[in-house]
């Protein structure tokens, strides 16, 4: 198992993590949207679960379609390539 720390600070936890995503404070939403974009584009989500249990997925898909990973990188300071 790998541990990923998402924290603007270099904390004791972040130092022990396998990956530390040191984003700008207050940009965790932009990071999440970038990650959602990748998950949707690469089909890395459970389609049957989404169809059965979610509301608004099509709107979310349309919203992140308009965003670029370059935008998320510029907002968060986290490089696209990890």
C-alpha positions in Angstrom: 0.0 0.0 0.0 1.2 3.5 -0.8 0.4 6.5 1.3 -0.3 9.8 -0.4 -0.3 13.0 1.7 -2.2 16.0 0.4 -1.0 18.9 2.6 0.6 22.3 1.9 2.8 21.8 5.0 5.7 19.5 5.4 4.3 17.6 8.3 5.5 14.5 10.1 2.9 12.5 8.3 3.8 14.0 4.9 7.5 13.1 5.5 6.5 9.5 6.1 4.2 9.3 3.0 5.3 7.7 -0.2 4.1 10.7 -2.1 3.6 14.2 -0.8 1.3 16.4 -2.9 2.3 19.8 -1.5 -0.4 21.9 -3.0 -1.1 25.6 -2.4 -3.4 26.2 0.5 -7.0 26.3 -0.4 -6.6 24.5 -3.7 -7.7 21.0 -2.7 -10.9 21.4 -4.7 -8.9 22.1 -7.9 -6.7 19.0 -7.2 -9.9 16.9 -6.7 -11.4 18.2 -10.0 -8.2 17.4 -11.8 -8.2 13.9 -10.4 -11.8 13.4 -11.2 -11.1 14.5 -14.8 -8.4 11.8 -15.1 -10.6 9.1 -13.5 -13.4 9.9 -15.9 -11.3 10.2 -19.1 -9.4 7.0 -18.4 -12.6 5.1 -17.3 -11.1 4.4 -13.8 -14.5 4.4 -12.0 -17.2 1.9 -11.4 -19.8 2.7 -14.1 -22.5 0.5 -12.6 -22.1 2.1 -9.2 -22.3 5.6 -10.7 -25.4 4.7 -12.7 -27.2 3.1 -9.7 -26.1 5.4 -6.8 -25.2 8.9 -8.0 -27.1 12.0 -9.1 -25.5 14.7 -11.2 -22.6 12.6 -12.7 -23.3 13.8 -16.2 -23.1 17.4 -15.0 -19.8 16.7 -13.2 -18.4 15.0 -16.4 -19.4 18.1 -18.5 -17.9 20.4 -15.9 -14.5 18.7 -15.7 -14.4 18.3 -19.5 -14.0 22.1 -19.7 -11.0 22.1 -17.3 -7.5 21.2 -18.3 -4.9 19.4 -16.3 -2.6 22.4 -16.9 -5.2 24.5 -15.1 -5.2 22.2 -12.1 -1.4 22.3 -12.1 -1.3 26.1 -12.2 -3.9 26.4 -9.5 -2.4 23.8 -7.1 1.3 24.0 -7.8 1.3 20.2 -8.0 3.0 18.9 -11.2 0.9 16.8 -13.6 3.6 14.2 -13.9 4.3 12.3 -10.7 
